[in-house]
Amino acid sequence: MSKNTKSTGVDVASLNLVDEPEMRQFVMHVGEHRARMEYDRHGDRIFLTRTEVPKHLQEQGVATVLTEKTLSHLEASKMKLVPLCPKVKDFLRQNPSWQRLLLKGVQLR
C-alpha cells in the first residue's frame, strides 16, 4: 500500500475538497474523520487562518493534500491569498511555485 493509504485504506489524493462557506472552512472527509482548513473571505481576498488534521492522518500526508487542493481551488476561483496559518506559510515556503497566489505585498515571515 502507498503512504497515503496505509491505515485508512483511502487514497487521500482522490478525496474531494468541500467548501462549507457557512462554517468558513474547506473540508476533506477521510473515512469517518475530517481534515479542515478555516478561512475568512473578504471580496476576492481569502485569509487561511487554521489547519486542523487529526493526528493519525498527519503521517499520511493529509495536511499536504488538503493544502494543495485548497490552493488549487483558490487559484481556479481567482482568489488572492493571505496565509495566516503557520502550516500554510510553511507549505508555501517549501513549495514556492504556489506563492503566485499571494496577495501583492504579502510576505511569508
Backbone as XML, in Angstrom:
<?xml version="1.0"?>
<chain id="A" units="angstrom">
  <residue number="1" name="MET">
    <atom name="N" x="0.829" y="-1.196" z="0.000"/>
    <atom name="CA" x="0.000" y="0.000" z="0.000"/>
    <atom name="C" x="0.865" y="1.248" z="0.000"/>
  </residue>
  <residue number="2" name="SER">
    <atom name="N" x="0.376" y="2.286" z="-0.646"/>
    <atom name="CA" x="1.132" y="3.524" z="-0.679"/>
    <atom name="C" x="1.046" y="4.241" z="0.657"/>
  </residue>
  <residue number="3" name="LYS">
    <atom name="N" x="1.921" y="5.210" z="0.824"/>
    <atom name="CA" x="1.950" y="6.008" z="2.046"/>
    <atom name="C" x="0.589" y="6.605" z="2.364"/>
  </residue>
  <residue number="4" name="ASN">
    <atom name="N" x="-0.157" y="6.993" z="1.334"/>
    <atom name="CA" x="-1.431" y="7.669" z="1.543"/>
    <atom name="C" x="-2.587" y="6.739" z="1.872"/>
  </residue>
  <residue number="5" name="THR">
    <atom name="N" x="-2.375" y="5.429" z="1.914"/>
    <atom name="CA" x="-3.489" y="4.525" z="2.175"/>
    <atom name="C" x="-3.235" y="3.598" z="3.349"/>
  </residue>
  <residue number="6" name="LYS">
    <atom name="N" x="-2.120" y="3.752" z="4.060"/>
    <atom name="CA" x="-1.718" y="2.707" z="4.986"/>
    <atom name="C" x="-2.677" y="2.384" z="6.124"/>
  </residue>
  <residue number="7" name="SER">
    <atom name="N" x="-3.287" y="3.339" z="6.790"/>
    <atom name="CA" x="-4.159" y="2.926" z="7.883"/>
    <atom name="C" x="-5.639" y="3.150" z="7.592"/>
  </residue>
  <residue number="8" name="THR">
    <atom name="N" x="-5.962" y="4.026" z="6.649"/>
    <atom name="CA" x="-7.375" y="4.268" z="6.365"/>
    <atom name="C" x="-7.864" y="3.461" z="5.182"/>
  </residue>
  <residue number="9" name="GLY">
    <atom name="N" x="-6.952" y="2.961" z="4.355"/>
    <atom name="CA" x="-7.365" y="2.270" z="3.147"/>
    <atom name="C" x="-7.895" y="3.216" z="2.090"/>
  </residue>
  <residue number="10" name="VAL">
    <atom name="N" x="-7.663" y="4.524" z="2.272"/>
    <atom name="CA" x="-8.189" y="5.551" z="1.377"/>
    <atom name="C" x="-7.026" y="6.269" z="0.705"/>
  </residue>
  <residue number="11" name="ASP">
    <atom name="N" x="-7.141" y="6.488" z="-0.601"/>
    <atom name="CA" x="-6.159" y="7.291" z="-1.311"/>
    <atom name="C" x="-6.555" y="8.753" z="-1.111"/>
  </residue>
  <residue number="12" name="VAL">
    <atom name="N" x="-5.853" y="9.452" z="-0.198"/>
    <atom name="CA" x="-6.266" y="10.808" z="0.152"/>
    <atom name="C" x="-6.193" y="11.769" z="-1.021"/>
  </residue>
  <residue number="13" name="ALA">
    <atom name="N" x="-5.313" y="11.506" z="-1.977"/>
    <atom name="CA" x="-5.214" y="12.390" z="-3.145"/>
    <atom name="C" x="-6.502" y="12.375" z="-3.966"/>
  </residue>
  <residue number="14" name="SER">
    <atom name="N" x="-7.293" y="11.311" z="-3.857"/>
    <atom name="CA" x="-8.532" y="11.214" z="-4.632"/>
    <atom name="C" x="-9.738" y="11.807" z="-3.896"/>
  </residue>
  <residue number="15" name="LEU">
    <atom name="N" x="-9.557" y="12.252" z="-2.669"/>
    <atom name="CA" x="-10.675" y="12.795" z="-1.894"/>
    <atom name="C" x="-11.086" y="14.167" z="-2.395"/>
  </residue>
  <residue number="16" name="ASN">
    <atom name="N" x="-12.354" y="14.472" z="-2.246"/>
    <atom name="CA" x="-12.889" y="15.761" z="-2.672"/>
    <atom name="C" x="-12.733" y="16.798" z="-1.575"/>
  </residue>
  <residue number="17" name="LEU">
    <atom name="N" x="-12.460" y="18.010" z="-2.015"/>
    <atom name="CA" x="-12.444" y="19.163" z="-1.121"/>
    <atom name="C" x="-13.831" y="19.782" z="-1.151"/>
  </residue>
  <residue number="18" name="VAL">
    <atom name="N" x="-14.391" y="20.050" z="0.021"/>
    <atom name="CA" x="-15.721" y="20.635" z="0.121"/>
    <atom name="C" x="-15.602" y="21.998" z="0.781"/>
  </residue>
  <residue number="19" name="ASP">
    <atom name="N" x="-16.157" y="23.016" z="0.151"/>
    <atom name="CA" x="-16.203" y="24.352" z="0.742"/>
    <atom name="C" x="-17.494" y="24.446" z="1.546"/>
  </residue>
  <residue number="20" name="GLU">
    <atom name="N" x="-17.361" y="24.761" z="2.820"/>
    <atom name="CA" x="-18.517" y="24.976" z="3.687"/>
    <atom name="C" x="-18.526" y="26.447" z="4.090"/>
  </residue>
  <residue number="21" name="PRO">
    <atom name="N" x="-19.043" y="27.322" z="3.200"/>
    <atom name="CA" x="-18.953" y="28.763" z="3.454"/>
    <atom name="C" x="-19.648" y="29.216" z="4.729"/>
  </residue>
  <residue number="22" name="GLU">
    <atom name="N" x="-20.731" y="28.548" z="5.104"/>
    <atom name="CA" x="-21.430" y="28.949" z="6.333"/>
    <atom name="C" x="-20.569" y="28.685" z="7.572"/>
  </residue>
  <residue number="23" name="MET">
    <atom name="N" x="-19.653" y="27.715" z="7.480"/>
    <atom name="CA" x="-18.738" y="27.405" z="8.584"/>
    <atom name="C" x="-17.353" y="28.023" z="8.348"/>
  </residue>
  <residue number="24" name="ARG">
    <atom name="N" x="-17.188" y="28.679" z="7.191"/>
    <atom name="CA" x="-15.921" y="29.304" z="6.793"/>
    <atom name="C" x="-14.770" y="28.303" z="6.880"/>
  </residue>
  <residue number="25" name="GLN">
    <atom name="N" x="-14.944" y="27.187" z="6.155"/>
    <atom name="CA" x="-13.901" y="26.170" z="6.150"/>
    <atom name="C" x="-13.980" y="25.304" z="4.896"/>
  </residue>
  <residue number="26" name="PHE">
    <atom name="N" x="-12.795" y="24.790" z="4.512"/>
    <atom name="CA" x="-12.697" y="23.752" z="3.494"/>
    <atom name="C" x="-12.503" y="22.451" z="4.247"/>
  </residue>
  <residue number="27" name="VAL">
    <atom name="N" x="-13.155" y="21.384" z="3.775"/>
    <atom name="CA" x="-13.122" y="20.111" z="4.487"/>
    <atom name="C" x="-12.844" y="18.976" z="3.510"/>
  </residue>
  <residue number="28" name="MET">
    <atom name="N" x="-12.072" y="18.006" z="3.988"/>
    <atom name="CA" x="-11.908" y="16.725" z="3.299"/>
    <atom name="C" x="-12.308" y="15.652" z="4.304"/>
  </residue>
  <residue number="29" name="HIS">
    <atom name="N" x="-13.178" y="14.761" z="3.875"/>
    <atom name="CA" x="-13.579" y="13.641" z="4.724"/>
    <atom name="C" x="-12.661" y="12.468" z="4.411"/>
  </residue>
  <residue number="30" name="VAL">
    <atom name="N" x="-12.009" y="11.955" z="5.446"/>
    <atom name="CA" x="-11.105" y="10.814" z="5.309"/>
    <atom name="C" x="-11.681" y="9.712" z="6.187"/>
  </residue>
  <residue number="31" name="GLY">
    <atom name="N" x="-12.380" y="8.766" z="5.546"/>
    <atom name="CA" x="-13.101" y="7.769" z="6.325"/>
    <atom name="C" x="-14.129" y="8.486" z="7.174"/>
  </residue>
  <residue number="32" name="GLU">
    <atom name="N" x="-14.102" y="8.228" z="8.473"/>
    <atom name="CA" x="-15.050" y="8.888" z="9.386"/>
    <atom name="C" x="-14.468" y="10.158" z="10.002"/>
  </residue>
  <residue number="33" name="HIS">
    <atom name="N" x="-13.292" y="10.572" z="9.543"/>
    <atom name="CA" x="-12.621" y="11.749" z="10.102"/>
    <atom name="C" x="-12.673" y="12.912" z="9.122"/>
  </residue>
  <residue number="34" name="ARG">
    <atom name="N" x="-12.439" y="14.113" z="9.676"/>
    <atom name="CA" x="-12.442" y="15.328" z="8.869"/>
    <atom name="C" x="-11.121" y="16.063" z="9.034"/>
  </residue>
  <residue number="35" name="ALA">
    <atom name="N" x="-10.575" y="16.503" z="7.921"/>
    <atom name="CA" x="-9.446" y="17.435" z="7.925"/>
    <atom name="C" x="-10.027" y="18.747" z="7.422"/>
  </residue>
  <residue number="36" name="ARG">
    <atom name="N" x="-9.635" y="19.853" z="8.042"/>
    <atom name="CA" x="-10.262" y="21.110" z="7.639"/>
    <atom name="C" x="-9.296" y="22.279" z="7.671"/>
  </residue>
  <residue number="37" name="MET">
    <atom name="N" x="-9.614" y="23.262" z="6.863"/>
    <atom name="CA" x="-8.855" y="24.498" z="6.833"/>
    <atom name="C" x="-9.853" y="25.641" z="6.968"/>
  </residue>
  <residue number="38" name="GLU">
    <atom name="N" x="-9.675" y="26.432" z="8.006"/>
    <atom name="CA" x="-10.577" y="27.549" z="8.263"/>
    <atom name="C" x="-10.125" y="28.782" z="7.490"/>
  </residue>
  <residue number="39" name="TYR">
    <atom name="N" x="-11.091" y="29.621" z="7.138"/>
    <atom name="CA" x="-10.759" y="30.838" z="6.395"/>
    <atom name="C" x="-11.711" y="31.973" z="6.728"/>
  </residue>
  <residue number="40" name="ASP">
    <atom name="N" x="-11.277" y="33.172" z="6.379"/>
    <atom name="CA" x="-12.116" y="34.368" z="6.347"/>
    <atom name="C" x="-12.001" y="34.910" z="4.935"/>
  </residue>
  <residue number="41" name="ARG">
    <atom name="N" x="-13.121" y="35.224" z="4.336"/>
    <atom name="CA" x="-13.144" y="35.709" z="2.950"/>
    <atom name="C" x="-13.681" y="37.131" z="2.942"/>
  </residue>
  <residue number="42" name="HIS">
    <atom name="N" x="-12.978" y="37.996" z="2.223"/>
    <atom name="CA" x="-13.399" y="39.398" z="2.069"/>
    <atom name="C" x="-13.214" y="39.754" z="0.599"/>
  </residue>
  <residue number="43" name="GLY">
    <atom name="N" x="-14.307" y="39.772" z="-0.144"/>
    <atom name="CA" x="-14.232" y="40.046" z="-1.577"/>
    <atom name="C" x="-13.424" y="38.962" z="-2.272"/>
  </residue>
  <residue number="44" name="ASP">
    <atom name="N" x="-12.371" y="39.381" z="-2.993"/>
    <atom name="CA" x="-11.546" y="38.396" z="-3.692"/>
    <atom name="C" x="-10.315" y="37.995" z="-2.870"/>
  </residue>
  <residue number="45" name="ARG">
    <atom name="N" x="-10.304" y="38.376" z="-1.611"/>
    <atom name="CA" x="-9.203" y="38.010" z="-0.714"/>
    <atom name="C" x="-9.656" y="36.918" z="0.239"/>
  </residue>
  <residue number="46" name="ILE">
    <atom name="N" x="-8.769" y="35.964" z="0.459"/>
    <atom name="CA" x="-9.078" y="34.897" z="1.403"/>
    <atom name="C" x="-7.921" y="34.753" z="2.379"/>
  </residue>
  <residue number="47" name="PHE">
    <atom name="N" x="-8.249" y="34.708" z="3.643"/>
    <atom name="CA" x="-7.284" y="34.584" z="4.723"/>
    <atom name="C" x="-7.395" y="33.162" z="5.268"/>
  </residue>
  <residue number="48" name="LEU">
    <atom name="N" x="-6.376" y="32.344" z="5.040"/>
    <atom name="CA" x="-6.381" y="30.986" z="5.586"/>
    <atom name="C" x="-5.853" y="31.081" z="7.010"/>
  </residue>
  <residue number="49" name="THR">
    <atom name="N" x="-6.709" y="30.741" z="7.975"/>
    <atom name="CA" x="-6.404" y="31.046" z="9.370"/>
    <atom name="C" x="-5.963" y="29.849" z="10.208"/>
  </residue>
  <residue number="50" name="ARG">
    <atom name="N" x="-6.430" y="28.644" z="9.863"/>
    <atom name="CA" x="-6.127" y="27.500" z="10.725"/>
    <atom name="C" x="-6.308" y="26.207" z="9.949"/>
  </residue>
  <residue number="51" name="THR">
    <atom name="N" x="-5.385" y="25.266" z="10.169"/>
    <atom name="CA" x="-5.496" y="23.934" z="9.588"/>
    <atom name="C" x="-5.630" y="22.943" z="10.737"/>
  </residue>
  <residue number="52" name="GLU">
    <atom name="N" x="-6.577" y="22.035" z="10.604"/>
    <atom name="CA" x="-6.794" y="21.022" z="11.638"/>
    <atom name="C" x="-6.913" y="19.651" z="10.978"/>
  </residue>
  <residue number="53" name="VAL">
    <atom name="N" x="-5.926" y="18.802" z="11.274"/>
    <atom name="CA" x="-5.903" y="17.445" z="10.732"/>
    <atom name="C" x="-5.700" y="16.499" z="11.910"/>
  </residue>
  <residue number="54" name="PRO">
    <atom name="N" x="-6.575" y="15.497" z="12.076"/>
    <atom name="CA" x="-6.386" y="14.541" z="13.160"/>
    <atom name="C" x="-4.972" y="13.949" z="13.127"/>
  </residue>
  <residue number="55" name="LYS">
    <atom name="N" x="-4.406" y="13.793" z="14.300"/>
    <atom name="CA" x="-3.000" y="13.377" z="14.423"/>
    <atom name="C" x="-2.667" y="12.132" z="13.608"/>
  </residue>
  <residue number="56" name="HIS">
    <atom name="N" x="-3.506" y="11.115" z="13.665"/>
    <atom name="CA" x="-3.202" y="9.863" z="12.961"/>
    <atom name="C" x="-3.266" y="10.022" z="11.436"/>
  </residue>
  <residue number="57" name="LEU">
    <atom name="N" x="-3.880" y="11.103" z="10.930"/>
    <atom name="CA" x="-3.921" y="11.342" z="9.484"/>
    <atom name="C" x="-2.745" y="12.182" z="9.002"/>
  </residue>
  <residue number="58" name="GLN">
    <atom name="N" x="-2.070" y="12.866" z="9.921"/>
    <atom name="CA" x="-0.970" y="13.738" z="9.530"/>
    <atom name="C" x="0.152" y="12.958" z="8.854"/>
  </residue>
  <residue number="59" name="GLU">
    <atom name="N" x="0.473" y="11.778" z="9.360"/>
    <atom name="CA" x="1.567" y="10.992" z="8.784"/>
    <atom name="C" x="1.230" y="10.434" z="7.411"/>
  </residue>
  <residue number="60" name="GLN">
    <atom name="N" x="-0.005" y="10.522" z="7.009"/>
    <atom name="CA" x="-0.419" y="10.040" z="5.687"/>
    <atom name="C" x="-0.401" y="11.148" z="4.640"/>
  </residue>
  <residue number="61" name="GLY">
    <atom name="N" x="0.050" y="12.326" z="5.021"/>
    <atom name="CA" x="0.129" y="13.429" z="4.069"/>
    <atom name="C" x="-1.179" y="14.158" z="3.850"/>
  </residue>
  <residue number="62" name="VAL">
    <atom name="N" x="-2.132" y="13.968" z="4.735"/>
    <atom name="CA" x="-3.448" y="14.586" z="4.557"/>
    <atom name="C" x="-3.352" y="16.112" z="4.598"/>
  </residue>
  <residue number="63" name="ALA">
    <atom name="N" x="-2.544" y="16.665" z="5.473"/>
    <atom name="CA" x="-2.423" y="18.131" z="5.556"/>
    <atom name="C" x="-1.888" y="18.703" z="4.247"/>
  </residue>
  <residue number="64" name="THR">
    <atom name="N" x="-0.919" y="18.022" z="3.650"/>
    <atom name="CA" x="-0.359" y="18.482" z="2.381"/>
    <atom name="C" x="-1.405" y="18.426" z="1.278"/>
  </residue>
  <residue number="65" name="VAL">
    <atom name="N" x="-2.145" y="17.333" z="1.205"/>
    <atom name="CA" x="-3.185" y="17.193" z="0.178"/>
    <atom name="C" x="-4.272" y="18.242" z="0.388"/>
  </residue>
  <residue number="66" name="LEU">
    <atom name="N" x="-4.687" y="18.446" z="1.633"/>
    <atom name="CA" x="-5.696" y="19.463" z="1.941"/>
    <atom name="C" x="-5.211" y="20.841" z="1.490"/>
  </residue>
  <residue number="67" name="THR">
    <atom name="N" x="-3.964" y="21.157" z="1.776"/>
    <atom name="CA" x="-3.413" y="22.462" z="1.388"/>
    <atom name="C" x="-3.347" y="22.602" z="-0.125"/>
  </residue>
  <residue number="68" name="GLU">
    <atom name="N" x="-2.848" y="21.586" z="-0.809"/>
    <atom name="CA" x="-2.758" y="21.647" z="-2.276"/>
    <atom name="C" x="-4.132" y="21.795" z="-2.923"/>
  </residue>
  <residue number="69" name="LYS">
    <atom name="N" x="-5.099" y="21.033" z="-2.440"/>
    <atom name="CA" x="-6.443" y="21.117" z="-3.014"/>
    <atom name="C" x="-7.070" y="22.483" z="-2.735"/>
  </residue>
  <residue number="70" name="THR">
    <atom name="N" x="-6.826" y="23.013" z="-1.547"/>
    <atom name="CA" x="-7.338" y="24.340" z="-1.208"/>
    <atom name="C" x="-6.722" y="25.395" z="-2.122"/>
  </residue>
  <residue number="71" name="LEU">
    <atom name="N" x="-5.408" y="25.342" z="-2.302"/>
    <atom name="CA" x="-4.740" y="26.323" z="-3.155"/>
    <atom name="C" x="-5.197" y="26.202" z="-4.604"/>
  </residue>
  <residue number="72" name="SER">
    <atom name="N" x="-5.405" y="24.986" z="-5.088"/>
    <atom name="CA" x="-5.919" y="24.797" z="-6.445"/>
    <atom name="C" x="-7.306" y="25.414" z="-6.586"/>
  </residue>
  <residue number="73" name="HIS">
    <atom name="N" x="-8.137" y="25.216" z="-5.573"/>
    <atom name="CA" x="-9.481" y="25.797" z="-5.584"/>
    <atom name="C" x="-9.404" y="27.335" z="-5.592"/>
  </residue>
  <residue number="74" name="LEU">
    <atom name="N" x="-8.509" y="27.884" z="-4.775"/>
    <atom name="CA" x="-8.369" y="29.342" z="-4.711"/>
    <atom name="C" x="-7.895" y="29.901" z="-6.054"/>
  </residue>
  <residue number="75" name="GLU">
    <atom name="N" x="-6.967" y="29.201" z="-6.672"/>
    <atom name="CA" x="-6.465" y="29.653" z="-7.970"/>
    <atom name="C" x="-7.578" y="29.624" z="-9.019"/>
  </residue>
  <residue number="76" name="ALA">
    <atom name="N" x="-8.351" y="28.549" z="-9.050"/>
    <atom name="CA" x="-9.454" y="28.432" z="-10.008"/>
    <atom name="C" x="-10.516" y="29.513" z="-9.768"/>
  </residue>
  <residue number="77" name="SER">
    <atom name="N" x="-10.657" y="29.915" z="-8.509"/>
    <atom name="CA" x="-11.640" y="30.937" z="-8.140"/>
    <atom name="C" x="-11.078" y="32.350" z="-8.236"/>
  </residue>
  <residue number="78" name="LYS">
    <atom name="N" x="-9.803" y="32.458" z="-8.639"/>
    <atom name="CA" x="-9.118" y="33.746" z="-8.784"/>
    <atom name="C" x="-9.080" y="34.538" z="-7.478"/>
  </residue>
  <residue number="79" name="MET">
    <atom name="N" x="-8.904" y="33.813" z="-6.362"/>
    <atom name="CA" x="-8.808" y="34.452" z="-5.052"/>
    <atom name="C" x="-7.366" y="34.882" z="-4.794"/>
  </residue>
  <residue number="80" name="LYS">
    <atom name="N" x="-7.201" y="35.934" z="-4.014"/>
    <atom name="CA" x="-5.882" y="36.405" z="-3.597"/>
    <atom name="C" x="-5.654" y="35.938" z="-2.172"/>
  </residue>
  <residue number="81" name="LEU">
    <atom name="N" x="-4.516" y="35.305" z="-1.939"/>
    <atom name="CA" x="-4.247" y="34.598" z="-0.690"/>
    <atom name="C" x="-3.482" y="35.442" z="0.320"/>
  </residue>
  <residue number="82" name="VAL">
    <atom name="N" x="-3.979" y="35.405" z="1.561"/>
    <atom name="CA" x="-3.256" y="35.944" z="2.707"/>
    <atom name="C" x="-3.169" y="34.793" z="3.712"/>
  </residue>
  <residue number="83" name="PRO">
    <atom name="N" x="-2.007" y="34.132" z="3.802"/>
    <atom name="CA" x="-1.881" y="32.996" z="4.722"/>
    <atom name="C" x="-1.559" y="33.473" z="6.141"/>
  </residue>
  <residue number="84" name="LEU">
    <atom name="N" x="-2.430" y="33.142" z="7.077"/>
    <atom name="CA" x="-2.195" y="33.447" z="8.482"/>
    <atom name="C" x="-1.818" y="32.190" z="9.259"/>
  </residue>
  <residue number="85" name="CYS">
    <atom name="N" x="-2.214" y="31.045" z="8.747"/>
    <atom name="CA" x="-1.941" y="29.762" z="9.388"/>
    <atom name="C" x="-0.457" y="29.399" z="9.208"/>
  </residue>
  <residue number="86" name="PRO">
    <atom name="N" x="0.259" y="29.091" z="10.295"/>
    <atom name="CA" x="1.676" y="28.714" z="10.191"/>
    <atom name="C" x="1.920" y="27.509" z="9.289"/>
  </residue>
  <residue number="87" name="LYS">
    <atom name="N" x="1.000" y="26.542" z="9.271"/>
    <atom name="CA" x="1.177" y="25.359" z="8.423"/>
    <atom name="C" x="1.104" y="25.728" z="6.947"/>
  </residue>
  <residue number="88" name="VAL">
    <atom name="N" x="0.218" y="26.641" z="6.604"/>
    <atom name="CA" x="0.105" y="27.086" z="5.217"/>
    <atom name="C" x="1.353" y="27.881" z="4.833"/>
  </residue>
  <residue number="89" name="LYS">
    <atom name="N" x="1.818" y="28.739" z="5.721"/>
    <atom name="CA" x="3.042" y="29.501" z="5.450"/>
    <atom name="C" x="4.223" y="28.559" z="5.218"/>
  </residue>
  <residue number="90" name="ASP">
    <atom name="N" x="4.347" y="27.532" z="6.058"/>
    <atom name="CA" x="5.429" y="26.551" z="5.878"/>
    <atom name="C" x="5.308" y="25.851" z="4.531"/>
  </residue>
  <residue number="91" name="PHE">
    <atom name="N" x="4.096" y="25.468" z="4.161"/>
    <atom name="CA" x="3.878" y="24.812" z="2.875"/>
    <atom name="C" x="4.320" y="25.735" z="1.732"/>
  </residue>
  <residue number="92" name="LEU">
    <atom name="N" x="3.954" y="27.012" z="1.797"/>
    <atom name="CA" x="4.305" y="27.958" z="0.744"/>
    <atom name="C" x="5.820" y="28.174" z="0.668"/>
  </residue>
  <residue number="93" name="ARG">
    <atom name="N" x="6.490" y="28.156" z="1.809"/>
    <atom name="CA" x="7.951" y="28.282" z="1.803"/>
    <atom name="C" x="8.586" y="27.069" z="1.127"/>
  </residue>
  <residue number="94" name="GLN">
    <atom name="N" x="8.037" y="25.897" z="1.372"/>
    <atom name="CA" x="8.584" y="24.660" z="0.813"/>
    <atom name="C" x="8.173" y="24.451" z="-0.649"/>
  </residue>
  <residue number="95" name="ASN">
    <atom name="N" x="7.134" y="25.121" z="-1.080"/>
    <atom name="CA" x="6.609" y="24.983" z="-2.445"/>
    <atom name="C" x="6.417" y="26.378" z="-3.041"/>
  </residue>
  <residue number="96" name="PRO">
    <atom name="N" x="7.528" y="27.056" z="-3.356"/>
    <atom name="CA" x="7.444" y="28.461" z="-3.756"/>
    <atom name="C" x="6.607" y="28.735" z="-5.003"/>
  </residue>
  <residue number="97" name="SER">
    <atom name="N" x="6.364" y="27.737" z="-5.844"/>
    <atom name="CA" x="5.541" y="27.998" z="-7.029"/>
    <atom name="C" x="4.123" y="28.417" z="-6.635"/>
  </residue>
  <residue number="98" name="TRP">
    <atom name="N" x="3.641" y="27.979" z="-5.475"/>
    <atom name="CA" x="2.299" y="28.363" z="-5.020"/>
    <atom name="C" x="2.249" y="29.808" z="-4.531"/>
  </residue>
  <residue number="99" name="GLN">
    <atom name="N" x="3.401" y="30.422" z="-4.314"/>
    <atom name="CA" x="3.415" y="31.806" z="-3.840"/>
    <atom name="C" x="2.813" y="32.765" z="-4.860"/>
  </residue>
  <residue number="100" name="ARG">
    <atom name="N" x="2.581" y="32.285" z="-6.067"/>
    <atom name="CA" x="1.936" y="33.114" z="-7.101"/>
    <atom name="C" x="0.527" y="33.540" z="-6.679"/>
  </residue>
  <residue number="101" name="LEU">
    <atom name="N" x="-0.054" y="32.842" z="-5.708"/>
    <atom name="CA" x="-1.411" y="33.171" z="-5.261"/>
    <atom name="C" x="-1.443" y="34.272" z="-4.203"/>
  </residue>
  <residue number="102" name="LEU">
    <atom name="N" x="-0.276" y="34.619" z="-3.657"/>
    <atom name="CA" x="-0.231" y="35.596" z="-2.573"/>
    <atom name="C" x="-0.726" y="36.970" z="-3.030"/>
  </residue>
  <residue number="103" name="LEU">
    <atom name="N" x="-1.484" y="37.615" z="-2.168"/>
    <atom name="CA" x="-1.892" y="38.994" z="-2.405"/>
    <atom name="C" x="-0.630" y="39.832" z="-2.527"/>
  </residue>
  <residue number="104" name="LYS">
    <atom name="N" x="-0.607" y="40.727" z="-3.490"/>
    <atom name="CA" x="0.572" y="41.561" z="-3.710"/>
    <atom name="C" x="0.977" y="42.257" z="-2.409"/>
  </residue>
  <residue number="105" name="GLY">
    <atom name="N" x="2.257" y="42.145" z="-2.081"/>
    <atom name="CA" x="2.794" y="42.779" z="-0.876"/>
    <atom name="C" x="2.840" y="41.870" z="0.337"/>
  </residue>
  <residue number="106" name="VAL">
    <atom name="N" x="2.159" y="40.718" z="0.281"/>
    <atom name="CA" x="2.181" y="39.781" z="1.417"/>
    <atom name="C" x="3.494" y="39.025" z="1.404"/>
  </residue>
  <residue number="107" name="GLN">
    <atom name="N" x="4.133" y="38.979" z="2.576"/>
    <atom name="CA" x="5.393" y="38.254" z="2.715"/>
    <atom name="C" x="5.227" y="37.123" z="3.721"/>
  </residue>
  <residue number="108" name="LEU">
    <atom name="N" x="5.992" y="36.059" z="3.510"/>
    <atom name="CA" x="5.962" y="34.918" z="4.428"/>
    <atom name="C" x="7.025" y="35.142" z="5.489"/>
  </residue>
  <residue number="109" name="ARG">
    <atom name="N" x="6.614" y="35.561" z="6.652"/>
    <atom name="CA" x="7.568" y="35.812" z="7.737"/>
    <atom name="C" x="7.495" y="34.723" z="8.748"/>
  </residue>
</chain>
